[in-house]
Amino acid sequence: MLAVSDTGRSPDRSTRDQIIEPFLSDTEQGSGADPGLAAIHSIVRQSEGHIRLHSEAGQGATFSLFFPRIELTQEELQAPAPPEARSQSGTVLVVEDDAAVRDYTTRVLERKGFRVIATPNATEARSALEGEEPIEVLVTDVLMPGVSGSELASQVVADGRAIGLVLVSGYTAADLDLAELLERGAIFVAKPFTSLDLSRAVAAAMASPISARR
């Protein structure tokens, strides 16, 4: 069990009843809604766990995340950690509508030595792709408002461009219509991902651009 508590104002009964809804917000008008708790709930459910909320008026709230116990063998406990991906170079285009995820992805890749162009949607991504700077890898969220990441990736494939392709989503690859892109050599990374997951995927995509896998 993992418990996370705060000391802010606690949610009222109406908010508690809708707390997992992805676009519920009790922030000031114009501040935007935060789908983070809905994403966490989805991840916990996929792990066969559940979330419990405890709150008292004016006393903040505690979210308790429960997960099933996993028994590991002695060999698994003593297995060495995978090595960090070595520093890289090249330009990566990141397309992600969630600003927090976009910033995190950018920081991870820049620390690995990549130059990163970050955009919030497919329209700006197309402009970057048509610019003068060569882009070695496209990293895109699959589900986005407007033109989706999978549609953007399909357009890039249709262009015949030599580029590495990394598809990112909080859903599993089996839940998304990605078979054709994956067959062409795209790499799928599930959210939430670690810095090692992401940097390894980008390095692999850069080493094997989709045009070379026809």
ChimeraX attribute file (.defattr): number of C-alpha atoms within 10 A of each C-alpha:
attribute: neighborCount
match mode: 1-to-1
recipient: residues
	/A:1	11
	/A:2	9
	/A:3	12
	/A:4	10
	/A:5	13
	/A:6	12
	/A:7	11
	/A:8	11
	/A:9	13
	/A:10	18
	/A:11	19
	/A:12	13
	/A:13	11
	/A:14	8
	/A:15	14
	/A:16	13
	/A:17	10
	/A:18	12
	/A:19	16
	/A:20	18
	/A:21	16
	/A:22	15
	/A:23	15
	/A:24	16
	/A:25	16
	/A:26	13
	/A:27	10
	/A:28	8
	/A:29	8
	/A:30	6
	/A:31	9
	/A:32	12
	/A:33	14
	/A:34	16
	/A:35	15
	/A:36	13
	/A:37	15
	/A:38	16
	/A:39	18
	/A:40	16
	/A:41	18
	/A:42	17
	/A:43	17
	/A:44	16
	/A:45	14
	/A:46	12
	/A:47	12
	/A:48	11
	/A:49	16
	/A:50	17
	/A:51	17
	/A:52	10
	/A:53	14
	/A:54	13
	/A:55	19
	/A:56	12
	/A:57	12
	/A:58	12
	/A:59	13
	/A:60	15
	/A:61	19
	/A:62	17
	/A:63	15
	/A:64	16
	/A:65	17
	/A:66	17
	/A:67	15
	/A:68	10
	/A:69	8
	/A:70	6
	/A:71	8
	/A:72	9
	/A:73	8
	/A:74	8
	/A:75	8
	/A:76	9
	/A:77	9
	/A:78	9
	/A:79	8
	/A:80	8
	/A:81	6
	/A:82	7
	/A:83	7
	/A:84	12
	/A:85	15
	/A:86	10
	/A:87	13
	/A:88	17
	/A:89	14
	/A:90	14
	/A:91	20
	/A:92	25
	/A:93	22
	/A:94	24
	/A:95	28
	/A:96	25
	/A:97	18
	/A:98	14
	/A:99	12
	/A:100	10
	/A:101	14
	/A:102	18
	/A:103	13
	/A:104	12
	/A:105	22
	/A:106	19
	/A:107	14
	/A:108	17
	/A:109	23
	/A:110	18
	/A:111	13
	/A:112	18
	/A:113	14
	/A:114	20
	/A:115	17
	/A:116	19
	/A:117	15
	/A:118	22
	/A:119	20
	/A:120	18
	/A:121	22
	/A:122	24
	/A:123	13
	/A:124	13
	/A:125	22
	/A:126	14
	/A:127	10
	/A:128	17
	/A:129	15
	/A:130	11
	/A:131	10
	/A:132	7
	/A:133	9
	/A:134	14
	/A:135	22
	/A:136	20
	/A:137	26
	/A:138	25
	/A:139	27
	/A:140	30
	/A:141	28
	/A:142	25
	/A:143	19
	/A:144	19
	/A:145	10
	/A:146	10
	/A:147	13
	/A:148	17
	/A:149	24
	/A:150	21
	/A:151	15
	/A:152	21
	/A:153	23
	/A:154	14
	/A:155	13
	/A:156	19
	/A:157	19
	/A:158	10
	/A:159	10
	/A:160	12
	/A:161	16
	/A:162	18
	/A:163	23
	/A:164	26
	/A:165	31
	/A:166	26
	/A:167	24
	/A:168	25
	/A:169	19
	/A:170	17
	/A:171	18
	/A:172	13
	/A:173	17
	/A:174	8
	/A:175	7
	/A:176	12
	/A:177	11
	/A:178	17
	/A:179	11
	/A:180	10
	/A:181	19
	/A:182	16
	/A:183	12
	/A:184	16
	/A:185	19
	/A:186	27
	/A:187	19
	/A:188	21
	/A:189	22
	/A:190	16
	/A:191	17
	/A:192	15
	/A:193	13
	/A:194	13
	/A:195	18
	/A:196	16
	/A:197	15
	/A:198	22
	/A:199	23
	/A:200	15
	/A:201	22
	/A:202	25
	/A:203	20
	/A:204	17
	/A:205	22
	/A:206	24
	/A:207	13
	/A:208	18
	/A:209	19
	/A:210	25
	/A:211	17
	/A:212	13
	/A:213	11
	/A:214	9
